[in-house]
Amino acid sequence: MRILVVEDEPTMAQSLQAGLVAEGFAVDVAVDGEEGLWLAGEVSYDAIVLDLMLPKVNGFVLCRTLRERDDWTPVLMLTAKDGHLDEAEGLDTGADDYLTKPFSFVVLLARLRALLRRRGSERPTVLSAGDLQLDPATHEVRRGAVAVNLTAREFSILEFLMRESGNVVSKAKIMEHVWDFNFDGDPNIVEVYIRSLRKKVDIPFGRTSIGTIRGAGYKMALDGG
C-alpha cells in the first residue's frame, strides 16, 4: 500500500515515514502543499496523511482541490490546532479523518488502516484466500494453522495481491503500490519477491495460489490455490 505524507516539519515527516515503512507501506513525502498537490496528481496513492499548516498551499486548500478534481483518496488530516471549528472545516473540505498533534503513532496507524478498509467498500479486517490469511494490523500471515514469516516487503506484496484476489495485477501496478516514488531499480525485482513468496506461502503447502499470467502479471487465486 502506498501512502503520501504531506508534512513540512522535518522531524515529524521523517518519523512518520520511518514508522509507516516499518509497517510495510511505501511512503512518499512532500514538504509543502504545492509539492503534495503535484505528487497526488502524478501518483496513485491508497491514502494521504496531510498536515493542516503547510507552506505555499495549506491542508484545507489541498484537500478541497483534490476533491474538486474528483480525487477521493482517503485523507487523514493532522494539525497542531485543537479546536472544533478547525476539525469541522477539515472534514467539510473533504478529509476523512482528523488527528490533533501530539498523537500516538499506534492511533494514527489504526485510523489509517480503518480508512484503507473503508475505501470504496467495506473491507474485511483480516484478508483471506482459502486457508491463507493475512492480518494487516498484527502483520501475521497463516496458512491454515501454520504461521508464515515474511519480510516487510513480502508482506506488502502479498497484502496487495490478496486485496486484488481474482484480478490480474501487472508488475508495474505492484511497483506503484509497494515501492516509493524515488525507487529507480530494476522492475524485475518484483519477480524475485514473487518467487520468494511462493517458497513461503505456496510450495511448502503444495499450493499454487500466486499465478503468473503470461504477458499480463500475477493473480491471487480466490480459493488460496
C-alpha positions as CSV (number, residue, x, y, z in Angstrom):
1,M,0.0,0.0,0.0
2,R,1.3,3.4,-1.0
3,I,0.9,6.5,1.3
4,L,1.6,10.2,0.7
5,V,2.7,12.1,3.7
6,V,2.4,15.9,3.3
7,E,4.3,17.4,6.3
8,D,6.7,20.4,6.5
9,E,8.2,19.7,9.9
10,P,11.3,17.5,9.0
11,T,11.4,15.5,12.3
12,M,7.7,14.7,12.1
13,A,7.9,13.8,8.4
14,Q,10.9,11.5,8.9
15,S,9.2,9.9,11.9
16,L,6.0,9.2,10.0
17,Q,7.9,7.9,7.0
18,A,10.1,5.6,9.1
19,G,7.2,4.3,11.1
20,L,5.0,3.6,8.1
21,V,7.8,2.0,6.1
22,A,8.4,-0.3,9.1
23,E,4.8,-1.3,8.9
24,G,5.2,-2.3,5.3
25,F,3.9,0.8,3.5
26,A,5.6,2.5,0.6
27,V,5.8,6.2,1.6
28,D,6.4,9.4,-0.4
29,V,6.9,12.7,1.5
30,A,6.0,16.2,0.3
31,V,7.4,19.1,2.3
32,D,4.7,21.7,1.3
33,G,1.2,21.8,-0.1
34,E,2.3,22.6,-3.6
35,E,4.5,19.5,-3.8
36,G,1.8,17.5,-2.2
37,L,-0.7,18.5,-4.9
38,W,1.8,17.7,-7.6
39,L,2.6,14.2,-6.3
40,A,-1.1,13.4,-5.7
41,G,-1.7,14.2,-9.4
42,E,1.2,12.1,-10.6
43,V,0.9,9.0,-8.4
44,S,-2.0,6.8,-7.4
45,Y,-2.0,6.7,-3.6
46,D,-4.0,4.5,-1.2
47,A,-4.2,7.2,1.4
48,I,-2.8,10.7,2.2
49,V,-1.6,11.8,5.7
50,L,-2.0,15.6,5.4
51,D,-0.7,18.3,7.8
52,L,-3.0,21.3,8.1
53,M,-0.5,24.1,8.4
54,L,1.7,23.9,5.3
55,P,3.8,26.4,3.3
56,K,2.5,27.5,-0.2
57,V,-0.8,25.6,-0.1
58,N,-2.4,24.8,3.3
59,G,-4.1,21.5,4.1
60,F,-7.6,22.8,3.8
61,V,-7.0,24.1,0.2
62,L,-5.0,21.0,-0.8
63,C,-7.8,18.7,0.3
64,R,-10.5,20.8,-1.3
65,T,-8.6,20.9,-4.5
66,L,-8.2,17.1,-4.6
67,R,-12.0,16.7,-4.1
68,E,-12.7,19.3,-6.9
69,R,-10.5,17.1,-9.1
70,D,-12.7,14.1,-8.2
71,D,-9.8,12.6,-6.4
72,W,-11.3,10.7,-3.5
73,T,-8.1,9.2,-2.0
74,P,-8.7,8.8,1.8
75,V,-7.2,11.8,3.7
76,L,-6.2,11.7,7.3
77,M,-5.6,15.3,8.4
78,L,-3.1,16.3,11.1
79,T,-3.0,19.6,13.0
80,A,-1.4,21.2,16.0
81,K,-4.6,23.2,16.5
82,D,-7.1,21.8,18.9
83,G,-10.5,23.2,18.0
84,H,-13.9,22.1,16.9
85,L,-14.0,24.7,14.1
86,D,-10.8,23.5,12.5
87,E,-11.9,19.9,12.8
88,A,-15.2,20.8,11.2
89,E,-13.5,22.8,8.4
90,G,-11.1,19.9,7.7
91,L,-14.0,17.4,7.4
92,D,-16.0,19.9,5.3
93,T,-13.2,20.3,2.8
94,G,-13.2,16.6,2.2
95,A,-10.9,15.0,4.8
96,D,-12.0,11.5,6.0
97,D,-10.5,11.7,9.5
98,Y,-8.7,14.1,11.8
99,L,-5.9,13.8,14.4
100,T,-4.6,16.5,16.7
101,K,-0.9,16.7,17.5
102,P,0.7,15.3,19.6
103,F,-0.8,11.9,18.8
104,S,0.2,8.3,19.3
105,F,1.6,6.6,16.2
106,V,-0.4,3.5,17.1
107,V,-3.6,5.5,16.9
108,L,-2.6,7.1,13.6
109,L,-1.8,3.6,12.2
110,A,-5.2,2.3,13.4
111,R,-7.0,5.3,11.9
112,L,-5.1,4.9,8.6
113,R,-5.9,1.2,8.3
114,A,-9.6,1.9,9.1
115,L,-9.6,4.4,6.2
116,L,-8.0,1.9,3.9
117,R,-10.6,-0.8,4.8
118,R,-13.4,1.6,4.1
119,R,-12.1,2.9,0.7
120,G,-14.7,2.1,-2.0
121,S,-16.5,-0.5,0.0
122,E,-16.1,-2.1,3.4
123,R,-13.1,-4.4,3.5
124,P,-12.5,-7.2,6.0
125,T,-10.1,-6.7,8.9
126,V,-8.4,-10.0,8.1
127,L,-7.8,-10.8,4.4
128,S,-8.5,-14.4,3.3
129,A,-7.9,-16.5,0.2
130,G,-9.0,-20.1,1.1
131,D,-6.9,-21.1,4.2
132,L,-4.4,-18.3,3.6
133,Q,-5.0,-15.5,6.0
134,L,-3.2,-12.1,6.4
135,D,-3.9,-9.7,9.2
136,P,-2.7,-6.1,8.3
137,A,-2.9,-4.9,11.9
138,T,-0.8,-7.6,13.5
139,H,1.4,-8.4,10.4
140,E,0.5,-12.1,10.9
141,V,0.2,-14.5,8.0
142,R,-1.1,-18.0,8.4
143,R,-1.6,-20.9,6.0
144,G,-4.2,-22.9,8.0
145,A,-2.8,-23.3,11.5
146,V,0.8,-22.7,10.4
147,A,2.3,-19.2,10.9
148,V,4.3,-17.9,7.9
149,N,7.2,-15.4,8.5
150,L,7.5,-12.7,5.8
151,T,9.8,-9.7,5.4
152,A,8.0,-6.3,5.3
153,R,8.3,-6.1,1.5
154,E,7.0,-9.6,1.0
155,F,4.1,-8.8,3.4
156,S,3.2,-5.7,1.4
157,I,3.2,-7.5,-1.9
158,L,1.1,-10.3,-0.5
159,E,-1.3,-7.9,1.0
160,F,-1.8,-6.1,-2.3
161,L,-2.3,-9.4,-4.2
162,M,-4.8,-10.5,-1.6
163,R,-6.7,-7.3,-1.8
164,E,-6.9,-7.8,-5.6
165,S,-7.7,-11.5,-5.3
166,G,-9.2,-12.8,-8.6
167,N,-7.8,-9.9,-10.5
168,V,-4.7,-9.8,-12.7
169,V,-2.2,-7.2,-11.4
170,S,0.7,-6.1,-13.5
171,K,4.3,-5.8,-12.4
172,A,4.0,-2.1,-12.8
173,K,0.9,-1.9,-10.6
174,I,2.7,-3.9,-7.9
175,M,5.6,-1.5,-8.0
176,E,3.3,1.5,-7.9
177,H,1.7,0.3,-4.7
178,V,4.7,-1.2,-2.9
179,W,7.7,0.9,-3.8
180,D,8.1,4.6,-3.2
181,F,8.4,7.4,-5.8
182,N,12.2,7.5,-5.6
183,F,12.7,3.8,-6.5
184,D,14.7,3.6,-9.8
185,G,15.8,0.0,-9.6
186,D,15.1,-3.0,-11.9
187,P,11.4,-3.7,-12.2
188,N,12.3,-7.4,-12.3
189,I,12.8,-7.2,-8.6
190,V,9.1,-7.9,-8.4
191,E,9.8,-11.4,-9.9
192,V,12.4,-12.0,-7.2
193,Y,9.8,-11.2,-4.4
194,I,7.1,-13.3,-6.1
195,R,9.4,-16.3,-6.2
196,S,10.3,-15.8,-2.5
197,L,6.6,-15.5,-1.6
198,R,5.8,-18.8,-3.4
199,K,8.6,-20.5,-1.5
200,K,6.9,-19.4,1.8
201,V,3.1,-19.5,1.3
202,D,2.7,-22.0,-1.5
203,I,5.4,-24.6,-2.1
204,P,5.7,-25.9,1.5
205,F,1.9,-26.5,1.5
206,G,1.6,-27.9,-2.0
207,R,-0.4,-24.9,-3.2
208,T,-0.2,-22.6,-6.3
209,S,-2.1,-19.5,-5.0
210,I,0.0,-16.9,-6.8
211,G,-0.4,-17.5,-10.5
212,T,1.6,-16.0,-13.4
213,I,-0.5,-14.7,-16.3
214,R,1.9,-14.6,-19.2
215,G,2.4,-11.1,-20.5
216,A,0.0,-9.6,-18.0
217,G,1.2,-10.1,-14.5
218,Y,0.1,-12.1,-11.4
219,K,-3.2,-13.2,-9.9
220,M,-4.0,-14.4,-6.4
221,A,-6.5,-17.3,-6.5
222,L,-9.7,-16.6,-4.6
223,D,-9.6,-20.0,-3.0
224,G,-5.9,-19.7,-2.0
225,G,-4.7,-22.2,-4.5
